[in-house]
Amino acid sequence: MVGKSKVSKGVTRKASSRPMTNRRMFATMIFGAVFRRRSRAAMAVVSSLVGAATLFCLAAVCLVVPQQMNDEMRAYGANLIVTPSESGASKGGMPADVIKQATSLVTAHGSAKSATYRYETVRINSAPYVLGGINPAEVRNLNQHWVVDGAWPSAGKVLIGRDVADAMGLQIGSTMTIAYRASDNAGSSSGSTDGSADNSQSADATQNQVQSQSNSQQTRDGRVSSDIMEGGGTEFEVAGIVDTGGSEDEIVYADESDVAKLAGQRGADVVEYSSGADANGLGSIVKAINADTSLGVKAQQVTKITSSNTRIITMLQTLFWLVSVVVLVLTLVGVSTTMASIVSQRRNEIGLRKALGASSASVGTEFYVESAFYGLIGGVLGTAVGYAFARILCQTVFDRGLAFNWLLGIGSVVLSILIAVLASVIPVRRASRIDPAVVLREE
């Protein structure tokens, strides 16, 4: 009897050590509801997974696209130009210290590439042409969209535009004699661009201004259709031919040191910048440079580049929102359909529980927690899948890596949970309206 008493006491203590509380009962019911209907649960999880993966992938790429587009558009030339102002215009061009100060104002808003240009009117085969003095490395780095057949200019060699080559019948390796006359460049503030010119292309503005220096003569294909006596000059070899489809095709480019030997030392006429700043940042740069009157220069945005960049980014972001709305609706429909099916299968169970005293609120809470659980699992898995797809997409399309954005990841999981709960509202309302008497009568 004593042994039986000890055993019974031990069993009683063991059973009483883990009482069936309401929380344990609730957790047991949720666990049973999920794992007894694994196929339905899997469908709900897959719906949340697809939605979370798509939204996270789109959002991650959308965050990368603006900066990537800025980087890509920077390869298509300058988005900001600086020229001497009317008050600061001089035949000496822009001094190096002024260019340095302007560059510091530009780089204060982010990284920037730059290139300086000096333009002179010269004589080639008796006709006036525009000669541009450049640093080939700077211009090549800034204008990666230029199509150059051959080589860039170097000492004793020039790069000529396609129109110049066609008009003069020149090829790579041909020689040409360039003569400089001070009288051809007198009477104007060399380097100041036409204020009324379209600043969408800095070369167009500069070309218009330099051509106006050539005695206001009509030009065609970069040359004047008039007979001028042949004069002496310096012989250069054609290193390459540039073809951009723009005004660059009418210019002859030479190394800045060769232009200095030919026409003397002076500053640049135009400084082009390719800044990584957005449209608002470019506006701030323009205001900062123009506000500093001591520099004697003026800044202008290249509107064609900046407007195209802004337009493309806006289109991509609009597309992102449209696809996101579609994905959200599909996720809601998927989870709602799955939960409606689960409620239909558990109709008898719900009726029995309500007959035993369970309230509609407790029944609804169980289904909401079950839906949130599906959303949590689907959100975590979907975020991981979406990140993998976004990383592959950025690597293959944009050729750049993608770091995981924890704030975006947490937001994706929370959104998946909210969508799952929201999708369960209608099925839960149906479950709360089940009449236990009707259900038990059917049994």
C-alpha positions in Angstrom: 0.0 0.0 0.0 2.8 2.3 0.8 4.4 1.6 -2.6 1.2 2.3 -4.4 0.7 5.5 -2.5 4.2 6.7 -3.4 3.6 5.9 -7.1 0.2 7.6 -7.2 1.7 10.7 -5.6 4.5 10.8 -8.1 2.1 10.5 -11.0 -0.1 13.3 -9.5 2.9 15.6 -9.1 4.1 14.8 -12.7 0.7 15.5 -14.1 0.2 18.7 -12.1 3.6 20.0 -13.1 2.3 20.8 -16.6 -1.3 22.0 -16.3 -3.2 22.6 -19.5 -3.5 26.4 -19.5 -5.4 28.5 -21.9 -2.2 29.5 -23.7 -1.1 25.9 -24.1 -4.5 24.9 -25.3 -4.5 27.8 -27.8 -1.0 26.9 -29.0 -1.9 23.2 -29.3 -5.0 24.1 -31.4 -3.0 26.3 -33.7 -0.3 23.6 -34.1 -2.9 21.0 -34.9 -4.8 23.3 -37.3 -1.6 23.9 -39.3 -0.1 20.5 -39.4 -3.3 18.5 -39.8 -4.0 20.4 -43.0 -0.5 20.7 -44.4 -1.6 21.0 -48.0 -3.9 24.0 -47.3 -1.2 25.5 -45.1 1.3 25.1 -47.8 -0.9 26.9 -50.3 -1.3 29.9 -47.9 2.4 30.0 -47.3 3.2 29.8 -51.0 0.8 32.7 -51.7 2.5 34.8 -49.1 5.9 33.7 -50.3 5.3 34.7 -53.9 3.9 38.1 -52.9 6.8 38.8 -50.5 9.5 37.7 -53.0 8.1 39.8 -55.8 7.6 42.9 -53.7 11.0 42.6 -52.1 12.8 42.1 -55.4 11.0 45.0 -57.0 11.6 47.3 -54.1 15.3 46.4 -53.8 15.9 46.9 -57.5 13.9 50.2 -57.4 16.2 51.5 -54.7 19.2 50.6 -56.8 17.9 51.9 -60.2 18.1 55.7 -59.5 21.8 55.6 -58.6 22.5 53.1 -61.4 20.7 55.3 -63.9 22.8 58.3 -62.7 25.9 56.3 -63.3 24.7 55.1 -66.7 23.6 58.6 -67.8 27.0 60.0 -66.8 28.5 57.9 -69.5 26.6 60.0 -72.1 28.3 63.2 -71.4 28.0 66.2 -69.2 25.0 67.2 -67.2 26.5 70.5 -66.1 28.6 73.1 -68.0 30.5 76.2 -66.7 31.4 79.1 -69.0 32.7 82.6 -68.4 29.9 85.0 -67.5 29.3 88.2 -69.5 30.9 90.2 -66.7 33.9 87.9 -66.4 34.4 87.1 -70.0 37.9 87.7 -71.4 40.1 86.6 -74.1 42.2 84.8 -71.5 39.4 82.2 -70.8 38.8 80.8 -67.4 42.0 80.7 -65.2 43.0 77.4 -63.5 42.2 78.7 -60.0 38.7 79.7 -61.0 38.1 76.2 -62.5 39.5 74.7 -59.3 37.0 76.7 -57.2 34.1 75.8 -59.5 35.1 72.1 -59.3 35.1 72.2 -55.5 31.6 73.5 -55.5 30.5 70.7 -57.9 32.2 67.9 -55.9 30.7 69.2 -52.7 27.4 67.5 -53.8 29.0 64.2 -54.8 31.6 62.7 -57.2 32.0 64.3 -60.6 34.0 63.9 -63.8 35.1 66.9 -65.7 36.8 68.0 -68.9 38.0 71.4 -70.1 37.7 72.7 -73.7 39.5 75.6 -75.4 38.1 76.6 -78.8 39.9 78.6 -81.5 39.0 79.4 -85.1 41.8 78.1 -87.4 42.4 77.8 -91.2 42.5 74.4 -92.8 43.0 74.4 -96.6 42.1 78.1 -96.6 38.7 77.6 -94.9 37.8 78.4 -91.2 37.3 75.5 -88.9 36.8 75.1 -85.2 39.8 73.7 -83.3 39.2 72.3 -79.8 42.0 72.0 -77.4 41.3 69.1 -75.0 42.9 66.8 -72.5 42.2 63.5 -74.3 42.0 61.4 -71.1 39.5 63.7 -69.4 37.3 64.0 -72.5 37.4 60.2 -73.2 36.4 59.5 -69.6 33.6 62.0 -69.7 32.2 61.2 -73.1 32.1 57.4 -73.3 29.4 57.5 -75.9 31.7 59.1 -78.5 32.4 56.6 -81.3 36.0 57.1 -82.3 37.5 55.3 -85.2 41.2 55.2 -84.7 43.0 56.9 -81.9 42.5 60.0 -79.7 44.6 63.0 -80.3 48.2 63.2 -79.1 51.3 65.3 -79.8 51.2 66.2 -83.5 48.0 64.2 -84.1 44.4 65.4 -84.2 40.9 63.8 -83.9 38.6 65.2 -86.6 34.8 65.1 -86.7 33.0 62.9 -89.3 31.7 66.0 -91.2 35.1 67.5 -91.4 36.6 64.2 -92.7 33.9 63.8 -95.4 34.1 67.5 -96.5 37.9 67.4 -96.9 38.2 63.7 -98.0 40.5 62.9 -95.0 41.2 59.4 -93.6 43.1 58.1 -90.6 46.8 58.7 -91.4 46.1 61.7 -93.6 47.9 65.0 -93.0 46.4 68.4 -92.7 47.9 71.9 -92.3 46.3 74.0 -89.5 47.0 77.8 -89.5 46.1 80.1 -86.7 45.4 83.8 -87.2 44.7 86.1 -84.3 42.5 88.3 -86.5 40.1 85.4 -86.9 39.6 85.2 -83.2 39.5 88.9 -82.4 36.5 91.0 -81.5 34.7 88.6 -79.3 34.9 87.4 -75.7 36.4 84.0 -76.5 34.9 81.3 -74.5 31.6 82.9 -73.6 28.7 80.9 -75.0 25.6 82.3 -76.5 23.2 82.9 -73.7 20.2 82.2 -75.8 21.6 78.9 -77.1 20.0 75.6 -76.1 22.1 74.4 -73.2 20.9 70.8 -73.8 24.2 70.2 -75.6 27.2 72.3 -74.5 29.1 71.6 -77.7 26.2 73.0 -79.7 26.3 76.2 -77.7 30.1 76.5 -78.0 30.0 75.7 -81.7 27.4 78.4 -82.3 29.5 81.0 -80.5 32.8 80.1 -82.1 31.3 80.1 -85.6 30.0 83.6 -84.9 33.6 84.7 -84.6 34.3 83.7 -88.2 33.2 87.0 -89.7 29.5 85.9 -89.6 30.0 83.8 -92.7 27.6 81.0 -93.7 29.0 77.5 -93.0 28.2 74.1 -94.2 29.7 70.8 -92.9 31.9 72.9 -90.7 33.6 75.0 -93.4 33.0 78.4 -95.1 32.1 78.3 -98.7 34.4 81.1 -99.7 37.8 81.3 -101.3 40.6 82.4 -99.1 44.2 82.5 -100.0 46.3 79.6 -98.8 48.6 80.4 -95.9 51.2 78.6 -93.9 50.6 76.6 -90.8 51.5 73.5 -88.7 51.1 70.0 -90.1 49.1 67.5 -88.1 48.3 63.8 -88.7 44.8 62.5 -88.5 44.8 60.0 -85.6 41.1 59.3 -85.5 37.6 60.3 -86.6 34.8 60.9 -84.1 31.2 60.3 -85.1 28.5 61.4 -82.6 25.8 62.7 -84.8 26.1 66.0 -83.0 28.1 69.2 -83.4 31.3 67.4 -82.4 31.4 66.0 -86.0 32.2 69.6 -87.2 35.2 70.2 -84.9 38.9 69.3 -85.0 40.2 68.2 -81.7 43.9 68.5 -80.7 45.9 68.0 -77.5 45.8 71.2 -75.4 49.5 71.5 -75.5 49.5 71.6 -79.4 46.8 74.2 -79.3 48.9 76.3 -76.9 51.9 76.1 -79.2 49.7 77.1 -82.1 47.6 79.9 -80.6 49.4 80.8 -77.3 48.6 80.1 -73.7 45.2 80.9 -72.2 42.4 79.4 -70.1 39.6 77.1 -71.0 36.4 78.3 -72.7 34.1 75.6 -71.3 34.3 73.2 -68.4 31.9 70.2 -68.6 31.0 68.2 -65.6 29.3 64.9 -65.2 28.0 65.0 -61.6 26.5 62.2 -59.6 24.0 64.5 -58.0 20.3 64.3 -58.8 18.2 67.0 -60.4 17.8 68.8 -57.1 21.5 68.6 -56.3 22.4 69.9 -59.8 20.1 72.9 -59.2 21.9 73.6 -55.9 25.2 73.5 -57.7 24.1 75.9 -60.3 22.8 78.3 -57.7 26.0 78.1 -55.7 28.3 78.8 -58.7 26.1 81.6 -60.1 25.8 83.2 -56.6 29.6 83.5 -56.4 30.1 86.6 -58.6 33.8 86.7 -57.8 34.4 83.7 -60.0 33.2 85.4 -63.1 31.6 82.3 -64.5 28.0 81.0 -65.0 26.7 77.4 -64.7 24.0 75.7 -66.6 22.4 72.3 -66.5 22.4 70.1 -69.6 18.7 69.7 -69.6 18.6 66.8 -72.1 20.6 64.6 -69.8 19.0 65.5 -66.5 15.4 65.4 -67.9 16.0 62.1 -69.6 17.4 60.6 -66.4 14.5 61.9 -64.3 11.9 60.7 -66.8 13.3 57.2 -67.0 13.5 56.9 -63.2 9.9 58.1 -62.9 8.7 55.6 -65.4 10.5 52.8 -63.6 9.1 53.8 -60.2 5.6 54.1 -61.7 5.9 50.6 -63.2 7.1 49.3 -59.8 4.0 50.7 -58.0 1.6 49.2 -60.7 3.2 45.8 -60.4 3.2 46.0 -56.6 -0.5 46.7 -56.6 -1.2 43.8 -58.8 1.0 41.5 -56.7 -0.8 42.7 -53.5 -4.2 42.0 -55.0 -3.1 38.5 -56.1 -1.7 37.7 -52.7 -4.9 38.8 -51.0 -7.0 36.6 -53.3 -4.7 33.6 -52.8 -4.6 33.8 -49.0 -8.3 34.6 -48.8 -9.2 31.6 -50.9 -7.0 29.3 -48.9 -8.4 30.5 -45.6 -12.0 30.2 -46.9 -11.3 26.6 -47.8 -9.8 26.0 -44.3 -12.9 27.5 -42.6 -15.2 25.4 -44.8 -13.3 22.2 -43.8 -13.4 23.1 -40.1 -17.0 24.1 -40.1 -18.1 21.1 -37.9 -15.2 21.7 -35.5 -16.1 25.4 -35.2 -19.8 24.6 -34.5 -18.8 22.0 -31.8 -16.5 24.5 -30.1 -19.2 27.2 -30.1 -21.7 24.7 -28.7 -19.2 24.0 -25.8 -19.0 27.7 -25.0 -16.3 29.2 -27.3 -17.1 32.8 -28.3 -17.0 34.1 -31.8 -14.0 36.3 -30.7 -11.9 33.4 -29.6 -12.7 31.5 -32.8 -11.8 34.6 -34.9 -8.6 35.1 -32.9 -7.5 31.6 -33.6 -7.9 32.0 -37.4 -6.2 35.4 -37.4 -3.2 34.0 -35.6 -3.1 31.0 -38.0 -3.2 33.5 -40.9 -0.4 35.6 -39.4 1.7 32.4 -38.9 1.3 31.6 -42.6 2.2 35.2 -43.5 5.3 35.1 -41.2 6.6 31.9 -42.8 5.8 33.0 -46.3 7.2 36.5 -45.6 10.6 35.2 -44.3 11.0 32.7 -47.1 9.7 35.1 -49.7 12.1 37.8 -48.6 15.0 35.4 -48.9 13.9 34.3 -52.4 13.3 37.9 -53.4 16.7 39.0 -52.3 18.3 36.2 -54.2 16.5 37.2 -57.4 17.2 40.9 -56.9 20.9 40.2 -56.4 21.1 38.0 -59.6 19.2 40.7 -61.5 21.5 43.5 -60.3 24.5 41.4 -61.1 23.4 40.4 -64.6 21.7 43.6 -65.8 23.5 46.4 -63.8 26.8 44.6 -63.2 26.9 45.6 -59.5 26.4 43.9 -56.2 23.4 44.3 -53.9 23.7 44.4 -50.1 20.7 43.1 -48.0 18.5 46.0 -46.8 17.4 44.9 -43.3 14.8 47.7 -43.0 13.3 46.6 -46.3 13.4 43.0 -45.3 11.6 43.6 -42.0 9.1 45.7 -43.8 8.5 42.9 -46.3 7.8 40.3 -43.5 5.5 42.7 -41.6 3.6 43.5 -44.8 3.2 39.8 -45.5 1.7 39.3 -42.1 -0.7 42.2 -42.5 -1.8 41.0 -45.9 -2.4 37.5 -44.6 -4.5 38.8 -41.7 -6.4 41.2 -43.9 -7.1 38.4 -46.4 -8.7 36.4 -43.5 -11.3 39.0 -42.5 -14.1 37.7 -44.8 -13.4 33.9 -44.0 -13.2 34.7 -40.3 -16.5 36.6 -40.4 -18.1 33.5 -42.0 -16.6 31.3 -39.3 -18.0 33.6 -36.5 -21.5 33.3 -38.0 -21.7 29.6 -37.9 -24.7 28.4 -36.0 -23.7 25.4 -33.7 -27.3 24.1 -33.7 -27.4 23.8 -37.4 -24.0 22.1 -37.6 -24.8 19.6 -34.8 -28.2 18.9 -36.4 -26.4 18.0 -39.6 -24.2 15.7 -37.7 
